[in-house]
Amino acid sequence: MIPTPWVARNLAEFTDALRKVSIHSIHYHFINARLRLKLNTNDFSLWLENDLELGALADRINRIDIYTSTLSDVRNQILKIVENAA
């Protein structure tokens, strides 16, 4: 993991950071997290549910199909879900 200068404390900061991070960060937090945490979820959904209490939003993001989407597609789908919720 390589630290980035971006920190998200709310949905606006999250979308801003998501637009800026590399696809490697998307992979680490969205795909690798499922293996690293031994859960059927990802870091983004965990954060949304646990820290922001946005369980429904977390569920929608967790349902993004990682097998039929590129990492850029995953980023765009997350952004679309979050922006539509705001």
C-alpha positions as CSV (number, residue, x, y, z in Angstrom):
1,M,0.0,0.0,0.0
2,I,1.3,3.5,-0.9
3,P,-0.1,6.4,1.0
4,T,-1.9,9.2,-0.9
5,P,-2.5,12.8,0.1
6,W,-6.3,12.3,-0.2
7,V,-8.5,11.7,2.8
8,A,-12.2,11.3,2.8
9,R,-14.4,12.2,5.7
10,N,-17.7,12.6,3.8
11,L,-19.2,11.7,0.4
12,A,-18.0,14.8,-1.3
13,E,-14.4,14.2,-0.3
14,F,-14.8,10.5,-1.2
15,T,-15.9,11.3,-4.8
16,D,-13.2,13.9,-5.2
17,A,-10.5,11.4,-4.0
18,L,-12.0,8.6,-6.1
19,R,-11.5,10.7,-9.2
20,K,-7.9,11.3,-8.4
21,V,-6.5,8.0,-7.2
22,S,-5.0,5.5,-9.6
23,I,-6.7,2.4,-10.6
24,H,-4.2,0.5,-8.4
25,S,-5.9,2.1,-5.4
26,I,-9.3,1.0,-6.7
27,H,-8.0,-2.5,-7.0
28,Y,-6.5,-2.5,-3.5
29,H,-9.6,-1.1,-1.8
30,F,-12.3,-2.7,-4.0
31,I,-10.9,-6.1,-5.0
32,N,-7.9,-6.9,-2.8
33,A,-9.8,-6.0,0.3
34,R,-12.1,-9.0,-0.2
35,L,-9.1,-11.3,0.1
36,R,-7.2,-9.3,2.6
37,L,-10.2,-9.0,5.0
38,K,-11.6,-12.4,4.2
39,L,-15.0,-10.7,3.8
40,N,-17.4,-10.6,0.9
41,T,-17.2,-6.8,0.8
42,N,-14.7,-4.0,0.1
43,D,-13.1,-1.2,2.0
44,F,-15.4,1.4,0.4
45,S,-18.5,-0.4,1.5
46,L,-17.2,-1.0,4.9
47,W,-16.4,2.7,5.4
48,L,-19.7,3.8,4.0
49,E,-21.6,1.5,6.3
50,N,-19.5,1.7,9.5
51,D,-18.4,5.3,9.5
52,L,-21.1,7.2,7.6
53,E,-24.0,4.8,8.4
54,L,-24.9,4.5,4.8
55,G,-25.7,0.8,4.6
56,A,-27.9,0.9,1.5
57,L,-25.3,2.9,-0.4
58,A,-22.6,0.4,0.7
59,D,-24.8,-2.5,-0.5
60,R,-25.2,-1.0,-3.9
61,I,-21.5,-0.4,-4.3
62,N,-20.7,-3.9,-3.0
63,R,-23.0,-5.4,-5.8
64,I,-20.8,-4.0,-8.6
65,D,-19.7,-7.0,-10.6
66,I,-15.9,-7.1,-10.5
67,Y,-15.8,-9.9,-13.1
68,T,-17.4,-8.0,-15.9
69,S,-16.0,-4.5,-15.2
70,T,-12.7,-2.9,-15.7
71,L,-11.2,-1.0,-12.8
72,S,-12.1,2.2,-14.7
73,D,-15.7,0.9,-15.0
74,V,-15.7,0.1,-11.2
75,R,-14.6,3.7,-10.5
76,N,-17.3,5.2,-12.8
77,Q,-20.0,2.9,-11.3
78,I,-19.0,3.9,-7.7
79,L,-19.1,7.6,-8.7
80,K,-22.5,7.2,-10.3
81,I,-23.9,5.5,-7.3
82,V,-22.6,8.0,-4.8
83,E,-23.5,11.1,-7.0
84,N,-27.1,9.8,-7.4
85,A,-27.4,9.4,-3.6
86,A,-26.3,12.9,-2.9
